Amino acid sequence: MADDNREPAPPEDPDLTREPAARHDDATHIGPYHLLQKIGEGGMGEVWVADQREPIRRTVAVKVIKVGMDTQQVVARFDVERQALAVMDHPAIAKVLDAGATAQGRPYFVMEYVKGEPITAYCDRQRLSTADRLALFIRVCEGVQHAHQKGIIHRDLKPSNVLVALQDGQPAPKIIDFGIAKATAHHLTEETVFTELGVLIGTPEYMSPEQAEMTGLDIDTRTDVYALGVLLYELLTGTLPFDRKLLREKGLDEIRRTIREKDPPKPSTRVTQPGPGSTESAQNRHTDPSRLASQLRGDLDWITMKALEKDRTRRYETAMGLANDVRRHLEHEPVAAGPPSAAYRTKKFVRRHRFGVAAGATMVVLLFAFAATMAVQARRIARERDRANLEGETAKQVSRFLVGLFEVAKPGEAAADSITARQILDKGADQIGSELRDRPEVRAALLTTMGQAYQSLGLYGRAERLLEDALRLRQRIDGVDSPEVGRAMIDLGKVLTSQGRFSDAERRLRDAVQLLRRLPGTDQGTLADGLVGLAWTLRHQAKLKEAEDSAREAVALYCRNPDAYERQLADGYAALGAVLFSKGDDAGAERAFAAALDLRRRTLGAHHPATLGLTSNLAAVWIRQGQYTRAEAAYREVVVAKRVQLGSDHPDLTPSLNNLGGVLFYQRKYGEAEAAYREALAISRKTLGDRHPTVAVRLKNLGEVLDAEGRYSEAEASFREALAIDRKALGTDHPSVAVTLAFQSTALRHMGRLVEAQAKAQEALVINTKRLGPDHRRTKEAQGLLGMALAKGRRWAEAEPLLLGYGAALQSKSGVDGDFGEVARQIVEMYDAWSKPEKAAEWRKRLPPAK
């Protein structure tokens, strides 16, 4: 469900965060990071390879301000880098994992360790062709574009800050070191960083003319475009636009003048200049100097020199504009930087179709070649016309069919205003089965459309049958390896997810994604749709790492063309937010939900059901933040709007009712919470059946409020039914099963059935330790519940460490759930009965005031 993210009894919330490790700093440690080797050093900071030993083992990179360099301005500039990386999330940008300060107050941050080498060195060592270098360069541009969309300018792009490492055997560029980045859209920190007049910020060889001005001229994203142009020049030629040694030998004023006023030679000119360097550069690209010059002459000269324009208004407006021109060159299409002459465009056409043109030239003279070309074009146009006519006729047939569904068969047979959407769909589904057998294209389109309509009404069984038929028909019409089949598999996978058949859904969606990946020319939006669907079903199965990877890849694909995929981009952000919420990353979830909500408001309007669902998602984050009044108001508004739009028995109403019940529960409005939970449960049973995992969610929430009201036997029965559903649907060791066991243990303890309560808590503890780790908050909660049950059974020696650990975790407000007052009272009761009055007195002082 789109907004089913906040469960007060959270079966879908296996939080993967850990308690912060004890900090210790010495010459070889910073916090939990053991420093292994210094790998970089700049003017203000050092970069170390480090071994993170807790809560997980991994190799990371730690950047820390040098001793003696922690002035206010340097600390502020360092903090800018830390914040800049934190707001970015792209495969081509190194991820920030942690941040803090040493015991001496020196700021540091931790990012993924990129075991790579500068992009130019990698390309030369591998002797990559010009085309392969350009493919890598495009991915770098995409990473820079992402940073620009987040309002961040790098201002020091150069090969040593663009590392290439192998991922799954393929080269992957990673941009690092945003140490002098500039925020363009917002202040990243409370400390404002000023560039002092008379101080060059950046590396001279890669510095834009406006950076060299040092006059306070506003620096914008085109500064990075210029640096990308220098990087492109170096990748193509093996040299810089301006010789490094000659440039560095000049004084500051001459360096600035050269950057601002002197034009470098074109790349094709540079590689033909005599000397061993040009020969080596050509050899590193598997060619010779004359052929390399031929490759660069024209498109690549124009593209590079446009990126290096002194006047930034004549450069590419964006990094993506530069990337797109490089991509057009690789696909033999006219580039934006090139002259739009007829001869040039003809040349590009011949290059794209060189095999056909060459074959024609060998068979006939020029005149006949021209005629043959015209004939080929005519046939192509005819095929396109026939295809368009087929699509147009299909559209007409679909339109006539749908309009016919709204016609009443006989006057007086039914009043127009009494026909329901369900009746119309049922009529159409019956007609599809008996008609249109000679029009498979029309039939496949209608099966898909009506299957999606059934799904939107929450009639998932009917939707599945129609979408299964559509898939089989597409496989027969288009072949098993076709984009249409991939799209049909995605539609089917999504409806299987809605039915709670997560393993079946995962199989369909994985097959779809793999198919679309291997098809040439796959629409990136369709592939991203499949990844979004996969992220949702993986999240339901607590496969959160894979779910996050799928959601992030989908968002990245949509972001390559955000104007075309604006609505789908909202879906990507919504899925990412849900996964991050399940991982306990509330800040990340809030950012993703807010981005999705903004997009949906723009594209669908404020009152569309999908927009309302995201409002619920944000309210779920507010609950965790303790903003109960704000969340309650949002949920009430959403419930009212959904009742009007969807009716009172639609399955999409239940998440909002459930979440409303949750926020009421946290405010101890138990009667209202119970009513909301019971209504959500009744709708879920009616629309999804009694064995659906969502029904288990509703039962657990209802059981929790019944337990709070002192109706323990009813609560235990509710938990027992939920446990049976969870075990069958999710497996015996799923984190949701552990949550149910924990709640059942509480109810059994309240009923005095202590042996059973201890057994349930012990089982929950085993599952959480195995699946989530010993330091996870759910594991600590299970330990606490086991301690409560053991204490009630007078097994005090076993209970004491568990209870004390649970009480400390609750007092630290570290995210562990539970009632500290209840736990403290149990500890006092234990010490009184155990004849330890001093310890009992100590804990009496900690008891919260009676309410």
Secondary structure, 3 states (H helix, E strand, C coil): CCCCCCCCCCCCCCCCCECCCCCCCECCEECCEEEEEEEEECCCEEEEEEEECCCCCEEEEEEEECCCCCCHHHHHHHHHHHHHHHCCCCCCECCEEEEEECCCCCEEEEEECCCCEEHHHHHHHCCCCHHHHHHHHHHHHHHHHHHHHCCEECCCCCHHHEEEEEECCEEEEEECCCCCCEECCCCCCCCCCCCCCCCCCCCHHHCCHHHHHCCCCCCCCHHHHHHHHHHHHHHHHCCCCCCHHHHHHCCHHHHHHHHHHCCCCCHHHHCCCCCHHHHHHHHCCCCCHHHHHHHHCCHHHHHHHHHCCCCHHHCCCCHHHHHHHHHHHHCCCCCCCCCCCHHHHHHHHHHHCHHHHHHHHHHCCHHHHHHHHHHHHHHHHHHHHHHHHHHHHHHHHHHHHHHHHCCCCCCCCCCHHHCCHHHHHHHHHHHHHHCCCCCHHHHHHHHHHHHHHHHHCCCHHHHHHHHHHHHHHHHHHHCCCCHHHHHHHHHHHHHHHHCCCHHHHHHHHHHHHHHHHHCCCCCHHHHHHHHHHHHHHHHHCCCHHHHHHHHHHHHHHHHCCCCCCHHHHHHHHHHHHHHHHHHCCHHHHHHHHHHHHHHHHHHCCCCCHHHHHHHHHHHHHHHHCCCHHHHHHHHHHHHHHHHHHHCCCCHHHHHHHHHHHHHHHHCCCHHHHHHHHHHHHHHHHHHHCCCCHHHHHHHHHHHHHHHHCCCHHHHHHHHHHHHHHHHHHHCCCCHHHHHHHHHHHHHHHHCCCHHHHHHHHHHHHHHHHHHHCCCEHHHHHHHHHHHHHHHHCCCHHHHHHHHHHHHHHHHCCCCCCCCHHHHHHHHHHHHHHCCCHHHHHHHHCCCCCCC
